Amino acid sequence: MNWILLFEILYLVALLLLILRVLYDTRSGIKALAYILFIIFVPFLGMLFYFSFGTNYRKRKLYSKKLIQDDHVRKELRNRTFAYSDTVLNAGLIPEVNHNLAAFIRKSASSPLTANNAVKLLLNGEEKFPKVLEALEAAEHHIHLEYYIYEDDTTGKSITDILIQKAKHGVEVRFMYDDFGSNALSESFIKNLEAAGVQTAPFYKIKVLALASRLNYRNHRKIIVVDGKISFVGGINISDRYRNDSLAKDDLFWRDTHLMLNGPATSYLQHLFLCDWNFCSLNTVAYHTDYFPEPIIGTEIGREIVQLAPSGPDSDLPVIFYSLLEAIGTAKKKILITTPYFIPRESLIDVLIIAAQGGLKVQLLVPCVSDSKLVNAAAHSYYTELLKYGVEIFLYNKGFIHAKTMVVDDDLAIIGSANMDYRSFEFNFEINALIYGKEITRQLETAFLNDLQESTKIDANDWLSRPRYIHLWEKAVRLLSPFL
């Protein structure tokens, strides 16, 4: 009996401490109350659930940007970068309506506004991969890759062969992969890379004792940096499935969007890669000018204004989520969104409804069928709310649309890795690129309109008049939105 009493006392103490932690960590009062009730009324399982899904790792600083650096070099580079950024911001090169957005990202993510970039919009893997191979072949000093999914198929092998070849010829090659997304990579694949001189690192390797949190917090970024000058960022992973040519894995048409950057914007992707690398690798790399080449004075690589918006458990704020809210709030004419997964937070629904009710054209393009029935049902509950208030929703029929893009008016294009769902906003490490300018925005809008030709517009009246049991099922699944 004494042992039972001691166990009960220890359990109550643990329960009280966990409730205090929930109150301290959880911003939403409703969510905090839900966690507390679940912890109290579902013993042990409730505690496990909270540690798996409820812990606020952003607030608890579990993740950190662990740069190993020369303070003098870093300070000099930082001063140079942000002096340049302020010059761009104050030069009238971007519309006045976007100044708050650019300033917010600059302050919250230390991400500079950069001018004179050459930007190429790459639609689908068949456009991306040839450009990637060409850039890797030309590498002279270093190649940095960071991917959520990397598969050892035909596409992956073609890139791997170049990495090995370059490493053998003295080029620094660092290969970082997410341990969950790239779980199909074999031990022999990694050993072959390392034997050739390629440095490898799994991001946040999954361990049994920390399985839940490590499965939740994944690196969803897709980044390549070559010689600190040319870079790639967007939504396309390394796999045959992302292409629609003779090397395609199957007959499913895969619609996706990526960017190739050449210019000052690459420096921030380099910075982000080094942060992620030093977080997960034992072979840390120092901050050095070799990785941040100074632009040649008087040269103009391109004309595009670019800013990178990162987000993840290592950032103080959900930068990508807030930047999307700000971008939508500045719209004057139209908002065109493409996303494969649409399970947004309520505030995002609110700003879209406000925009539609204010007379703006708000169009949302999503897959006709998701790869998850639960995700599909949860997303449908949000469609119901948006359709009721004037948002137009289109279902892509040609294949699976995996692009994560947004067009705002005629001069803001956003392309990146972040879906419009809780996982991308709260759990994953993500990166979006914002291009402030008419040309890339026009190209992205053209791609969006072409995709609409392969889509079916949802009839609002038909959708809203579906049987009540369907609406009830979708609303019930919506309760699981933060965990899908």
N, C-alpha and C positions, 0 to 999 in steps of 0.2 A: 504493500500500500504506500509506503514511503517513496518508492521509486515512481509509482504512478503520480503521486502528488508533486514530486519534483519535476517530472516530465510536464505536467499541466502548468506549473509555474513558469518553466522555461518557455513553453509554447506561448503563453500569454505575454511574456516579456518580448519574445520575438515578434508576436503579432502587433504589439503596441509600437515597437521600433519600426516595423515595416509600415504601419499606418502613418507614422510621423514622416517617414521617408516619402511616402506617396504625396502627402500634403506639401512637402518641401519641393518635390521634383515636378509635380504635374501642374501645368499652367491652367488648364481648363477645370473649373470647379465641377462640372457635370462628369467629366471623365474621371476626376479624382474620386468622386462619390461612387461611381460605378466600380472602380478598382477596389475601394475599401469594402463595399458590400460583398463583392465577389470573394475577397480575401477572408472575410469573416464567415460567410455562409458556405463556402466550399473549402474546407480545411486542406492545407498542404497543396492541393491542386491550384487553388487561387494564388498562393504565393509563387508557385512555379510559373504560372501564367504571367504574373506581373513581372518577374525577373526576365521572362522571355520577350515580352512585348511592351511593357510599361515603363521600364527604366529609361530615364532621360539622359542618354549618354552625351548629348550636346552640353547639357548643363553641368554634368559631372566631370567633364573634361577627360574622359577615358582615352580619347584620341587626341593626338597633338601633332602639330607640324614640326617634326624633329629635324630641322636643318643643321647640318654640321657646316660651319661657315667661318670665313675670315671676316671679322667684324668690319675691318676697314673696307674690304672689297664689297661686302654687302651694303654698307652704308653709302658708299659711292654710287653703286648701281641703283639703289633705292632712290637716292636724291635725284639722280639723272632721270630715272624713269618717271617719277612723280612731277618733277618740274616740267617735263615734256607733256605729261598727261594734263596738267593744269593749263598749259599753253593751248593744247588742242581744245579743251573744254571752253576756254575763254575766247577762242578765235572765231566763234560763230560758225563752226563747221557742221554742227548738228542743230536740228530744229530746237528752238527755245523750249518747246513742250517736253523734250526729252532730257533736259538738263538735270532735273531732279532724279530721274532714273539713273543716269550716268554717275551723278554725284553719290547716290546711295550705294551703288555697286563699288565705286572707288573707295568709299569709307568703310563699308561693312566687310568687304572681301579684299581690300588693298589691291584691287584690280584696276590698272590704269586704262584710260581711254587712249587708243592709239590710232594714228593717221597713217596715210601712205602705204596701206596694205593692198596686196593683190589677193583677191578672193575668188575662188572658183567653186561654183555650186556643182556637186557631184550627185547625180541621181542614180541610186541603186549600185550594187556591187560591180556591175560590168563597167561602170564609169570610174568607180573609186579605185579598184585594185590595180589597173594598169598605171595609174598615176602614182600609187604607193610604190609599186615595183620600180618605176622610173626614178623616184626620189631616193629610194634606198640604194639603188645601183650607183647613184652619184655621190653618196656620202663619203666624206673625207676625214672627219674627226670623230663623230659619235652618232649613234642611233639609239633613241629611247622609245620603247613601246610599252603601252599600258592598256590592257584589254580585259573586259569582262568575260567574253567568250572568245577563245582561240582554239580552233580545231585542227588536228593533224590530218587534214584532207588535202585535196589537190591545191586549193588556194593557200592553205596554211603551209604546205610543203614548199610552195614557190617562194614564199616570204622567208621561211626558215632557211632555205638554201642560201639566200642572199645574206642573211644574218651571219651564218657560219662562214661564208666566204669573206665577208667584210672583217669579221673578228680575226680571222687567220692573217689578214693583211694589216692588222694593227689598228683598225677602227674600234673605238670603245662601243660596245653593244650591251645595252641593259634591257632585259625582257621581264616585264612584270605582268602577272596574270592573276585574276581572281580565283581563289581556291575552290569556290563553289561553282561559279559560272563556267570555268574551264576544267571541271573535274574529270573530263574524259582524257586529258593529257596524261600520258603514261610516264612512269619513272624513267624509262629508257629514253623517251623524248627529251626530258630535261637533262639527263646525263650526257646525251649527244651534244646538246647546245653548250653545256659547261665544258665538255672535253675540247670543244673548238675555241673556247675563250669567251663565250657569251656569258655574261653575268645574269643570273635568274633570281627571281624572288616571287613567291606566292603572296598575294595580299591577304593578310589576316587569316592565316592557315586555320582550318577547322579542327578543333580539338574536342574530344568527347566531353570533358568537364565543363566546357563553355559553349556547348553545341548551339543552344537556342540563340544567344546573343550574336554569336559568330555567323549564324545563318541569316539573321536579320540584317546585319550591317555589312553590306557588300559593296565592292568597288565596281560601279556600273559604268565607269568612264571608258572612252575609246580615244586614246591619244597616241600620236606618233610625232616625234620631234627629230629632225635631221639637221645636224650641224648648227642648231640654234637658230636656223633661218626659215626652213620650210616645216610646216606642221599640218596635221590632219586632226579633225575633231568632228564628232557628230554621233549618229545612231547606228552605224554599220559595224558589226563585229567581224572577226576574221573567220569565215566559214563559207563553204560552197553554197549554202542555203541562201546567202544574201545576193546571189547573182542570178541573172535570167538568160544566160548564154549557154554555150555547149558544155560548160563545166558545172552547170546547176545541179544541185543534189537531187531535186525532184521536180515535178511539173508545177508546183505551187509558185505562182508569180509573187515575188517579194518586192514590195515597194518601200524604199527607204531613202534617206537623205543624209549627205555628209558634206564637209567643207575641206578645201585645201587652202591653207594660208601661207603667204610669203610676205614677211615684213615684221614690224615691231610687235605685233600681237603674239607672235610665237614665243617671245620672252616670258610671258605669263604662263603659257602652257608648260614651258621648261621649268619655271619655278614650281608649278603645281606637281609636275612629275617628280622633281627632286624631293619635295615634301613627302609624297606618297612612298617613294623609294626608301627614304631614310626611316620611315615609320615601320616598314615591313622587312627591310633587308639588314643583314649583319654587316654587309660591305657598304657602309655609308659613303656618300660622296660629298665632297666639300663644294661650297659655293665658289665658283671660279669664273673669271672673265671668259675663259674658253667656251663656256656654255652660254654666254650672253654677249655675242659679238656686237660691237657698237656699229650702228648704221653708218654707211659712208656718206659724209656730208655732201649735199647737193644732188643726191640720187633720189629718185622717186619710183619705188617698185610698183606702186599702184595708187589708187585714189580712195580706197574704202576706209571708213572709220569703224574700228572693231573694238569690242570690249568683251572679256570673258567673265562669266558669272559662275563660280563654283559653289557647291553646297554639300554639306555632309555633317556627320556627328562631330567633326573637328571645327566647325564654324559656329560662332556665337549666335548667329541668326540663320533662319532658313532662307538664305539669300535668293535662291532660284524662285522659291514660292513668292517671296515679297516682290521680287523684280517683275514677275508675271502680273501680280496685282497692280503694281504701279504702271506697267505698260498698258494694261487693259484700261486702267483709269484715265490715261491720257488720250485715248482714242477719240477721234472726231468723226470718222466716217465708217470704218470697217475693222473687224477683227476676224481673222481666218485661222482656225486652229486645226492641226492634224495631230492625233495621238492614238497609239494602239490601245492604251489603257486609260480609261476616264473614270477615276474614282476620287473626285476632288474633295478638298475641305470646303466647309460651308461658305466661307468668305469668298472663295473663288466663284461659287455658284451665284452669290449675291452680286458681285461686280459684273458678271455676264448678264444677269437679269436686268440690272440697272442700265447697262449699255444698250441692250435690246429694247427695253421700254423707253429709252431716250431717243430712239429712232435710228440707231446705228445698225449696220448690217453685221450680224454675228452669225458665223457659220462654223460648224463643228464637223470634222470628217473623222470617222472611226471605222474599224473593221466591221464587216457585216456579221461575222462570227468570231468571237474571241477564242483563244486557246484554253479557256477555262470557263465552265458553266457558271461557277459562282461569281467570277469577275464579270461575266456577261450580265448576270441578273442584277448585281449591285450597280453596274453602270446604267442599266435600263431604268432604275429608279430615279437616277439623276436626269436622264433624258426626259422623263415625264415632267419634272419640275421646269426644265428649260423650255420645252416645247410649249408649255402652257403660257409662257410669257414672251414668245416671239423669237427664240433662238432657232435657227434652222440646223437640222442635223441630217447628215448624209452617211449612208452605209456603203463602204467600199466593197465592190463585188468581184473585181478582177483577180484578187488573191488576198494576201495578208498585208495590210498597211502597217509598217513598223516605224515610220518617220515621226519625229517629235519636233514640230515646227509651229511657228506663229507669225502671221503678218499683221502689222498694225498700221493702218492708213497706207501711205505711199512711201514711207521712209524708215521703217523699222522691221527688220527680219530677225527672227530668233530660230536658231537651229542647234540641237544638242542631243544629249543622252537622256534627259529627264522626261519621264512620262508625267501625265497629269494625274498622279495618284499619291496616296499617302506614303507609299514606300519610297518613291523618288523624292518627295518633299521632306520626309522625316528621317528615313533610315539609310538610304544609299548615299554613297559618294558619287556626285554627278557633276557635269560641266555643260553649260550652255554658252553659245556664242551669240552676241548681239551685233548686228551690222546696221549702223545708222546711215542710210543712204538709199537713193531711189533705184539704182541699177540692180543690186542683188534682191531688193524687195520686189521689184518688178518680175525678176526671174522666178522667185519663189512663189509669187502669186500666180504666174502662168502655170507653174507645175501644179499648184493647188487646183486651178480651174480645169486643167487636163485630167486630174484625178477625179474631179466631180463628174466628168463624162463617163467614168467607169463606176459610178455610184448611183444609189437610189435614195431619193429624198424621202424622209419619213413624213407621212401625212399626220399632222398634229391631231386632227379630229379622230382618225382611225386609231392612233396610238392611245389617246386618252380614253377612248371608249372600249378598250379591251376589257375582258372579264375582270371582276374585282379580285378574284382569287389570284390572278397573275400579279396585279399591283401589290397585293398583300405579301405574296412570296418575295417579290423584289424588295419591298420595304424591310422585310425580315432579314434578308441577306445583307441589306445595306448596313445593318447593325455591325456586321463583321468588316466593314470597309477599312478600318485602320490596320487590319491584320491580313488583308488579301495581297 
